[in-house]
Amino acid sequence: MGKIYNSITELVGHTPIVEFKRLEEKLGLKGRIAGKLEYFNPAGSHKDRMALEIIEAAERRGEISPDKTTLVEFTSGNTGIAMAAFAAAKGYRFKIGLQNGVSVERLKLLEAYQAEIANVPDELIAGVFEKGIAAFADVLDYMSKDVDHPFATRQLDNKDNINAHYKHTGPEIWEDTDGKIDIFVGGVGTGGSTHGVSKFLKEKNPAIKVVITQPDPKDVENPIVKGVEDGGFHGIHQVHTDEGLTPMAPTNFSDELTDEYNFITYAETLRAIHLLAKYEGIFVGASAGASLAVAIKLAQKEENKGKLIVPLLPDNGERYLSEDLQKIRPEVEESVGF
Ligand SMILES: Cc1ncc(COP(=O)(O)O)c(C=O)c1O
């Protein structure tokens, strides 16, 4: 039977989960690792889910329509690309403010989808880095000022970001693993994916452990990381210290649903990326590499013998070709314990 879709909006989600059997064998892992490959989404990342849900939930509430609304967001990441693609597919104008240091691939993709790039004053952008997440609201207000019917998509506190993952990503993981998942691993940018997935999985089985991947703060000075967009980890931040939540913890993140925070270095991230490419033929971005590295370290532990660990792998390494993620640097990776 034939099947022709009507729009890319029908292609979001149902991404595959693949067990990395050759990787498990080569590393002699005790636990099993099955990654959820979010780059199978039509605009290339898990952010497609959020962009579509935010737009369609606002449509259902009668708040927006393509004939009058301009969508507004401040981001340098996959959110911009996802929003731009679905704005185009649904006929919305989309105005995007960019954080500093946007990679050339991202800029070109935004150009391809014909997003409008807003001029945001440097001092407002600087505020985001000084004050943390709270300053994003000032930027969105500024960007909405001269727009007729602006709708700020507010990925950091819009609950439809969490809903996208509660309604879809979590149930997909549960169903595709036949409810056998033991540990979920994810990183936090807006917190929407880990919050939504964890909420769903823990409602199904409270014993499922949720582990959050955090960039090792020592690595901020790492010469490879420096100068790379987002400090090299592509949209995931340190949201928790021993003292509690950091200013980078967004409203949409849930500390209550988190069982463990795990630090990962950039060297471990690169090593995980290279192992996955070499043994599984899958080339992922740095946030995916970081969560995979956490999954590998968990799978090395005796206590996790036979357990099924599912890291969320947000996007593909092709999105960052200008950063040379694929480059093997023996001097960097020899310190890594896997
Ligand atoms: C590549 C990548 N990984 C991870 C994240 C974090 O995901 P979330 O915003 O759902 O916390 C983002 C975005 O912020 C991202 O673009």
The ligand as a MOL file (V3000), in Angstrom:
LIG
                    3D

  0  0  0     0  0            999 V3000
M  V30 BEGIN CTAB
M  V30 COUNTS 16 16 0 0 0
M  V30 BEGIN ATOM
M  V30 1 C 22.2250 19.1170 20.6780 0
M  V30 2 C 21.4380 19.3610 21.9170 0
M  V30 3 N 21.5440 18.4980 22.9230 0
M  V30 4 C 20.8590 18.6460 24.0650 0
M  V30 5 C 20.0330 19.7290 24.2660 0
M  V30 6 C 19.2640 19.8340 25.5480 0
M  V30 7 O 17.9190 19.3860 25.3970 0
M  V30 8 P 16.7590 20.0160 26.2440 0
M  V30 9 O 16.5660 21.4330 25.7870 0
M  V30 10 O 15.5510 19.1780 25.9820 0
M  V30 11 O 17.1720 20.0120 27.6640 0
M  V30 12 C 19.9140 20.6780 23.2470 0
M  V30 13 C 19.1210 21.8760 23.3970 0
M  V30 14 O 19.0410 22.6150 24.2720 0
M  V30 15 C 20.6100 20.4880 22.0300 0
M  V30 16 O 20.4870 21.3330 21.0000 0
M  V30 END ATOM
M  V30 BEGIN BOND
M  V30 1 1 1 2
M  V30 2 1 2 3
M  V30 3 2 2 15
M  V30 4 2 3 4
M  V30 5 1 4 5
M  V30 6 1 5 6
M  V30 7 2 5 12
M  V30 8 1 6 7
M  V30 9 1 7 8
M  V30 10 2 8 9
M  V30 11 1 8 10
M  V30 12 1 8 11
M  V30 13 1 12 13
M  V30 14 1 12 15
M  V30 15 2 13 14
M  V30 16 1 15 16
M  V30 END BOND
M  V30 END CTAB
M  END
